[in-house]
Amino acid sequence: MKSTNARDAKIIELRRRLEEAEAEARAEERAEQKEIEKAKKLAGDAHTRAVLGLYELLGIEPEVPNVRRVRGEEREVAVDRDEKLRSSRLLAFVEGLVDGADEGLLERLRDEDESGRQERRPKPKGRAAGTATDLPVGEASEPEADGGEEGQDGDERRSWSA
């Protein structure tokens, strides 16, 4: 009887682990789908142009269409209308290029990319004069009636005192 209970406990534990793994996989899939939907909404055209450019640059042609005879005419019917196969082939092609590329070249290209990202980074906006952040810590309360006083470097600062 003990062996049956031990076996049942093991089965229950394995089922629990399987359910956890499946729940985790579903959560990852939902997160990926959410990211895809966001990308389609915000960057769909840019992504499409990039992929079409890569197809052309790398010579990744569409799948060979089926030919059907309809009322005596031969018509081509797309096999991969949503281009899942073609995009998978593109990804495999690029992965092969990256895997076979010189590590020094990849590092140089990544560095150039990062440098460009940093050059395009938005510049911090200047703070408005007279904000509480211009004052030393501990001096925030009410402005004086005269509207301010001249600071050490000659600029006008609001004076905040208790």
VONUVEX-361484 format. One line per field, with one value per residue: residue number from 1; x, y, z of N, C-alpha, C in turn. Coordinates in Angstrom, 3 decimals. Each point is the difference from the previous one (the first is absolute). Example, Ala and Ser with C-alpha at 12.3 -4.5 7.8 and 13.67 -1.06 7.14 Angstrom:
% residues 2
lumvo = c(1, 2)
n.xx = c(13.190, -0.350)
n.yy = c(-5.690, 1.050)
n.zz = c(7.800, -0.720)
ca.xx = c(-0.890, 0.820)
ca.yy = c(1.190, 1.190)
ca.zz = c(0.000, 0.060)
c.xx = c(0.900, -0.770)
c.yy = c(1.200, 1.090)
c.zz = c(0.000, 0.730)
END
This chain:
% residues 162
lumvo = c(1, 2, 3, 4, 5, 6, 7, 8, 9, 10, 11, 12, 13, 14, 15, 16, 17, 18, 19, 20, 21, 22, 23, 24, 25, 26, 27, 28, 29, 30, 31, 32, 33, 34, 35, 36, 37, 38, 39, 40, 41, 42, 43, 44, 45, 46, 47, 48, 49, 50, 51, 52, 53, 54, 55, 56, 57, 58, 59, 60, 61, 62, 63, 64, 65, 66, 67, 68, 69, 70, 71, 72, 73, 74, 75, 76, 77, 78, 79, 80, 81, 82, 83, 84, 85, 86, 87, 88, 89, 90, 91, 92, 93, 94, 95, 96, 97, 98, 99, 100, 101, 102, 103, 104, 105, 106, 107, 108, 109, 110, 111, 112, 113, 114, 115, 116, 117, 118, 119, 120, 121, 122, 123, 124, 125, 126, 127, 128, 129, 130, 131, 132, 133, 134, 135, 136, 137, 138, 139, 140, 141, 142, 143, 144, 145, 146, 147, 148, 149, 150, 151, 152, 153, 154, 155, 156, 157, 158, 159, 160, 161, 162)
n.xx = c(0.823, 1.154, 0.311, -1.267, 0.050, 1.165, -0.508, -1.112, 0.775, 0.758, -1.084, -0.496, 1.178, 0.077, -1.259, 0.310, 1.145, -0.707, -0.955, 0.989, 0.614, -1.184, -0.270, 1.243, -0.147, -1.214, 0.550, 1.037, -0.872, -0.749, 1.119, 0.387, -1.233, 0.036, 1.242, -0.449, -1.104, 0.780, 0.878, -1.041, -0.493, 1.146, 0.462, -1.252, -0.159, 0.642, -0.649, -1.122, 0.318, 0.353, -1.071, -0.780, 0.671, -0.155, -1.282, -0.053, 0.558, -0.701, -0.910, -0.747, -0.229, -1.209, -0.815, 0.285, -0.789, -1.154, -0.085, -1.116, -0.801, -0.394, -1.086, 0.875, 0.092, 1.303, -0.135, 0.831, 0.157, 0.092, 1.127, 0.693, -1.332, 0.075, 0.729, -0.653, -0.149, -0.335, -0.735, -0.437, -0.099, -0.567, -0.711, -0.267, -0.226, -0.649, -0.649, -0.088, -0.370, -0.797, -0.464, -0.004, -0.477, 0.990, 0.410, 1.171, -0.465, -0.536, 1.093, 0.701, -0.799, 0.092, 1.313, 0.040, -0.745, 0.696, 1.081, -0.598, -0.331, 1.222, 0.415, -0.926, 0.643, -1.242, 0.260, 0.587, -1.222, 0.258, 0.365, -1.232, 0.311, 0.501, 0.402, -0.710, 0.249, -0.156, -0.748, 0.835, 0.276, -1.255, -0.031, -0.897, -0.606, -0.002, -0.266, 1.090, -0.527, 1.314, -0.354, 1.020, 1.144, 1.080, 0.280, 0.843, -0.502, -0.803, -0.462, -1.181, -0.135, -1.021, -0.339, 0.233, -0.790, 0.229)
n.yy = c(-1.192, -0.069, -1.014, -0.324, 0.282, -0.622, -0.979, -0.003, 0.080, -0.937, -0.671, 0.239, -0.288, -1.039, -0.260, 0.249, -0.681, -0.949, 0.118, 0.029, -1.016, -0.606, 0.335, -0.343, -1.067, -0.161, 0.273, -0.763, -0.886, 0.234, -0.007, -1.067, -0.511, 0.413, -0.462, -1.075, -0.019, 0.293, -0.915, -0.803, 0.398, -0.054, -1.164, -0.305, 1.246, 0.490, -0.859, 0.286, 1.289, -0.158, -0.731, 0.824, 0.951, -0.687, -0.221, 1.258, 0.556, -0.905, 0.458, 0.322, -0.900, 0.406, -0.711, -1.116, 0.766, -0.415, -0.851, 0.705, -0.900, 1.229, -0.707, -0.940, 0.853, 0.108, -0.169, 0.965, -0.876, 1.073, -0.587, 1.113, 0.204, -0.562, -0.635, -0.918, -0.756, 1.003, 0.496, -1.240, -0.083, 1.222, -0.311, -1.176, 0.711, 0.942, -0.968, -0.603, 1.181, 0.215, -1.252, 0.232, 1.110, 0.790, -0.448, 0.310, -0.518, -1.035, -0.056, 0.178, -0.845, -0.798, 0.235, -0.129, -1.076, -0.406, 0.306, -0.528, -1.019, 0.054, 0.111, -0.931, -0.312, 0.145, 1.280, 0.017, 0.222, 1.301, 0.232, 0.236, 1.263, -0.006, -1.175, -0.768, -0.634, 1.293, -0.299, 0.359, -1.243, -0.050, 0.652, -0.940, 1.150, 1.267, 0.579, 0.756, 0.986, 0.236, -1.296, 0.277, -0.596, 0.714, -1.037, -0.971, -0.582, 0.800, -1.264, 0.330, -0.251, -0.814, 0.702, -1.213, 0.491, -0.518)
n.zz = c(0.000, 0.690, -0.777, 0.164, 1.295, 0.040, -0.739, 0.736, 1.068, -0.555, -0.314, 1.195, 0.503, -0.817, 0.304, 1.285, -0.147, -0.616, 0.906, 0.899, -0.614, -0.117, 1.266, 0.293, -0.749, 0.552, 1.175, -0.321, -0.439, 1.096, 0.722, -0.683, 0.115, 1.257, 0.057, -0.610, 0.746, 1.011, -0.403, -0.226, 1.153, 0.650, -0.400, -0.264, -0.454, 1.051, 0.776, -0.628, -0.017, 1.274, 0.233, -0.685, 0.634, 1.108, -0.316, -0.417, 1.056, 0.669, -0.873, 1.014, -0.924, -0.447, 0.754, -0.616, -0.775, 0.449, -0.977, -0.173, -0.449, -0.341, -0.369, -0.054, 1.002, -0.234, 1.303, 0.379, 0.970, 0.762, 0.299, 0.053, -0.026, 1.199, -0.890, 0.689, -1.061, -0.786, 0.978, 0.162, -1.327, 0.021, 1.061, -0.564, -1.094, 0.671, 0.679, -1.180, -0.498, 1.025, -0.036, -1.316, 0.506, -0.376, 1.172, -0.539, -1.136, 0.626, 0.720, -1.121, -0.630, 1.064, 0.034, -1.327, 0.148, 1.042, -0.702, -1.046, 0.790, 0.491, -1.264, -0.202, 1.115, 0.453, -0.255, 1.213, 0.390, -0.209, 1.249, 0.341, -0.201, 1.208, -0.427, 0.746, -1.147, -0.235, 1.047, 0.961, 0.327, 0.407, -1.157, 0.092, -0.191, 0.355, -1.182, 0.090, 0.659, 0.030, 0.008, 0.753, -0.131, -0.079, -0.802, 0.359, -1.087, 0.665, -0.047, -0.447, 1.291, 0.024, 1.031, 0.439, 0.907, 1.183)
ca.xx = c(-0.823, 0.888, 0.531, -1.051, -0.057, 1.217, -0.146, -1.021, 0.609, 0.926, -0.830, -0.562, 1.111, 0.343, -1.086, 0.126, 1.128, -0.419, -0.931, 0.796, 0.771, -0.942, -0.451, 1.120, 0.091, -1.123, 0.286, 1.020, -0.645, -0.842, 0.890, 0.540, -1.080, -0.230, 1.110, -0.223, -1.102, 0.513, 0.903, -0.814, -0.710, 0.897, 1.109, -0.329, 0.525, 1.466, 0.434, -0.277, 1.022, 1.279, -0.037, 0.006, 1.366, 0.852, -0.345, 0.642, 1.449, 0.518, -0.534, -0.968, -1.176, -1.223, -0.216, -0.513, -1.455, -0.695, -0.684, -1.304, -0.750, -1.336, -0.735, 0.879, 1.162, 0.931, 0.189, 0.928, -0.596, 1.064, 0.072, 0.455, -0.533, 0.387, 1.460, 0.643, 1.128, 1.030, 0.661, 0.800, 1.202, 0.822, 0.624, 1.024, 1.077, 0.728, 0.676, 1.167, 0.989, 0.543, 0.797, 1.214, 0.745, 1.141, -0.442, 0.471, -0.912, -1.261, 0.228, 0.123, -1.333, -0.801, 0.514, -0.468, -1.435, -0.185, 0.454, -1.067, -1.119, 0.337, -0.023, -1.399, -0.682, -0.511, 0.789, -0.805, -0.541, 0.439, -1.007, -0.535, 0.577, -0.846, -0.657, 0.474, 1.198, 1.151, 0.362, 0.604, -0.937, -0.373, -0.430, -1.252, -1.179, -0.725, 0.889, -0.071, -0.908, 0.646, 0.064, 1.249, 1.253, 1.038, 0.809, 1.437, 0.598, -0.617, -1.314, -1.074, -0.580, -1.022, 0.470, -1.016, 0.379, -1.104)
ca.yy = c(1.192, 1.152, 0.248, 0.664, 1.378, 0.685, 0.177, 1.038, 1.282, 0.361, 0.397, 1.314, 0.972, 0.175, 0.766, 1.376, 0.602, 0.168, 1.131, 1.220, 0.243, 0.426, 1.351, 0.890, 0.094, 0.829, 1.383, 0.482, 0.146, 1.206, 1.161, 0.134, 0.461, 1.403, 0.738, -0.018, 0.923, 1.363, 0.274, 0.161, 1.275, 1.149, -0.045, -0.967, 0.384, -0.017, -1.399, -0.596, 0.496, -0.630, -1.406, -0.037, 0.337, -1.173, -1.006, 0.372, 0.004, -1.350, -0.884, -0.947, 0.072, -0.599, -1.423, -0.291, -0.130, -1.120, 0.358, -0.664, 0.247, 0.485, 0.277, -0.087, 0.877, -0.305, 1.111, -0.235, 0.222, 0.111, -1.062, 0.606, 1.366, 0.792, 0.002, -0.630, -0.813, 0.886, 0.724, -0.997, -0.215, 1.200, -0.050, -1.056, 0.516, 1.008, -0.708, -0.643, 1.038, 0.453, -1.097, -0.172, 1.259, 0.256, 0.629, 1.390, 0.754, 0.155, 0.945, 1.337, 0.410, 0.291, 1.267, 1.086, 0.134, 0.621, 1.385, 0.714, 0.130, 1.018, 1.300, 0.377, 0.076, 1.351, 0.793, 0.381, 1.353, 0.857, 0.253, 1.369, 0.803, 0.226, -1.190, -0.417, -0.805, 0.896, 0.430, -1.032, -0.833, 0.510, 1.383, 0.086, 0.390, 1.051, 1.045, 1.270, 0.974, 0.786, -0.803, -0.710, 0.668, -0.334, -1.121, 0.203, 0.248, 1.155, -0.252, 0.206, -1.238, 0.199, -0.369, -0.769, -0.154, -0.385)
ca.zz = c(0.000, 0.035, -1.334, -0.762, 0.481, -0.459, -1.445, -0.182, 0.385, -1.073, -1.145, 0.334, -0.077, -1.414, -0.609, 0.481, -0.728, -1.385, -0.026, 0.199, -1.223, -1.031, 0.347, -0.306, -1.461, -0.452, 0.387, -0.927, -1.303, 0.077, 0.019, -1.350, -0.867, 0.348, -0.609, -1.452, -0.291, 0.197, -1.116, -1.207, 0.096, 0.007, -0.955, -1.049, -1.311, 0.040, 0.040, -1.309, -0.937, 0.340, -0.411, -1.469, -0.405, 0.258, -1.004, -1.258, 0.192, 0.188, -1.033, 0.562, -0.869, 0.555, -0.260, -1.332, 0.124, -0.648, -1.234, -0.078, -1.215, 0.327, -1.240, -1.149, 0.150, 1.088, 0.935, 1.100, 1.313, 0.991, 0.989, 1.256, -0.080, 1.165, -0.070, 1.158, -0.479, -0.551, 1.089, 0.723, -0.810, 0.158, 1.317, -0.040, -0.831, 0.772, 1.080, -0.606, -0.247, 1.284, 0.556, -0.784, -0.116, 0.876, 1.253, -0.021, -0.854, 0.735, 1.099, -0.597, -0.445, 1.203, 0.556, -0.866, 0.240, 1.313, -0.120, -0.684, 0.947, 0.985, -0.676, -0.221, 1.295, 0.272, 0.942, 1.162, -0.081, 1.097, 1.029, 0.013, 1.068, 1.153, 0.514, 1.314, -0.142, -0.084, 1.341, 0.837, 0.734, 1.305, -0.085, -0.747, 0.760, -0.703, -0.512, 0.732, -0.604, -1.059, -1.216, -0.176, 0.320, -0.951, 0.448, 0.081, -1.307, -0.629, -0.577, 0.959, 0.499, 1.030, 1.321, 0.701, 1.410, 0.868)
c.xx = c(0.864, 0.519, -1.029, -0.110, 1.210, -0.090, -1.027, 0.555, 0.958, -0.763, -0.570, 1.071, 0.386, -1.075, 0.077, 1.125, -0.366, -0.943, 0.732, 0.763, -0.915, -0.499, 1.086, 0.133, -1.127, 0.251, 1.049, -0.591, -0.887, 0.865, 0.592, -1.068, -0.299, 1.086, -0.162, -1.097, 0.450, 0.909, -0.782, -0.679, 0.945, 1.028, -0.254, 0.597, 1.521, 0.521, -0.209, 1.028, 1.350, 0.034, 0.015, 1.390, 0.954, -0.301, 0.754, 1.518, 0.574, -0.549, -0.948, -1.308, -1.220, -0.066, -0.568, -1.503, -0.519, -0.640, -1.275, -0.672, -1.421, -0.666, 0.919, 1.230, 0.877, 0.181, 0.992, -0.691, 1.131, -0.100, 0.238, -0.469, 0.415, 1.520, 0.689, 1.221, 1.146, 0.729, 0.829, 1.292, 0.947, 0.744, 1.102, 1.218, 0.860, 0.740, 1.251, 1.111, 0.683, 0.892, 1.333, 0.873, 1.143, -0.478, 0.436, -0.909, -1.319, 0.149, 0.106, -1.363, -0.910, 0.438, -0.479, -1.494, -0.262, 0.428, -1.070, -1.208, 0.278, -0.015, -1.429, -0.793, -0.487, 0.853, -0.881, -0.466, 0.479, -1.124, -0.440, 0.611, -1.005, -0.715, 0.613, 1.283, 1.242, 0.545, 0.660, -1.079, -0.284, -0.481, -1.290, -1.148, -0.778, 0.987, -0.171, -0.838, 0.648, 0.208, 1.327, 1.190, 1.037, 0.866, 1.473, 0.611, -0.715, -1.348, -1.078, -0.594, -1.086, 0.594, -1.134, 0.464, -1.232, -0.593)
c.yy = c(1.253, 0.329, 0.711, 1.465, 0.803, 0.286, 1.093, 1.378, 0.480, 0.485, 1.400, 1.079, 0.269, 0.800, 1.476, 0.719, 0.283, 1.189, 1.326, 0.362, 0.484, 1.411, 1.016, 0.195, 0.867, 1.471, 0.611, 0.251, 1.249, 1.261, 0.241, 0.539, 1.472, 0.876, 0.079, 0.988, 1.449, 0.393, 0.208, 1.363, 1.186, 0.000, -0.939, 0.331, -0.071, -1.440, -0.662, 0.447, -0.664, -1.447, -0.109, 0.336, -1.173, -1.127, 0.286, -0.095, -1.409, -1.007, -1.063, 0.163, -0.602, -1.491, -0.170, -0.226, -1.285, 0.523, -0.818, 0.367, 0.352, 0.412, 0.069, 0.892, -0.487, 1.243, -0.407, 0.365, -0.016, -1.119, 0.600, 1.455, 0.860, 0.080, -0.532, -0.807, 0.882, 0.748, -0.954, -0.288, 1.182, -0.035, -1.052, 0.458, 0.988, -0.658, -0.697, 0.997, 0.442, -1.080, -0.162, 1.236, 0.064, 0.761, 1.466, 0.891, 0.249, 1.033, 1.427, 0.530, 0.330, 1.320, 1.191, 0.249, 0.713, 1.459, 0.855, 0.203, 1.116, 1.401, 0.493, 0.126, 1.420, 0.693, 0.341, 1.438, 0.780, 0.201, 1.448, 0.747, 0.136, -1.233, -0.386, -0.810, 0.865, 0.356, -1.120, -0.751, 0.626, 1.431, 0.142, 0.320, 0.998, 1.014, 1.263, 0.987, 0.772, -0.792, -0.673, 0.818, -0.439, -1.107, 0.337, 0.354, 1.101, -0.266, 0.158, -1.347, 0.356, -0.459, -0.673, -0.157, -0.302, 1.175)
c.zz = c(0.000, -1.392, -0.880, 0.407, -0.474, -1.493, -0.306, 0.334, -1.089, -1.232, 0.229, -0.118, -1.454, -0.728, 0.395, -0.749, -1.454, -0.136, 0.180, -1.273, -1.123, 0.262, -0.320, -1.509, -0.552, 0.326, -0.932, -1.378, -0.032, -0.031, -1.389, -0.950, 0.252, -0.624, -1.513, -0.379, 0.136, -1.173, -1.292, -0.001, -0.181, -1.133, -1.170, -1.353, -0.032, 0.013, -1.356, -1.022, 0.254, -0.482, -1.518, -0.543, 0.205, -0.982, -1.299, 0.102, 0.043, -1.007, 0.533, -0.772, 0.678, -0.310, -1.406, 0.121, -0.641, -1.275, -0.049, -1.312, 0.399, -1.309, -1.220, 0.074, 1.137, 0.851, 1.071, 1.302, 1.028, 1.031, 1.385, 0.061, 1.179, 0.167, 1.250, -0.429, -0.492, 1.113, 0.856, -0.751, 0.122, 1.331, 0.041, -0.793, 0.795, 1.164, -0.515, -0.285, 1.291, 0.609, -0.724, -0.099, 1.005, 1.234, 0.063, -0.831, 0.725, 1.114, -0.534, -0.442, 1.185, 0.625, -0.822, 0.212, 1.318, -0.025, -0.674, 0.893, 0.990, -0.614, -0.202, 1.299, 0.238, 1.057, 1.194, -0.142, 1.210, 0.987, -0.088, 1.175, 1.128, 0.500, 1.325, -0.103, -0.137, 1.378, 0.769, 0.774, 1.354, -0.026, -0.797, 0.943, -0.818, -0.560, 0.833, -0.788, -1.132, -1.276, -0.215, 0.406, -0.994, 0.579, -0.035, -1.342, -0.768, -0.623, 1.068, 0.377, 0.991, 1.316, 0.739, 1.441, 0.833, 0.719)
END
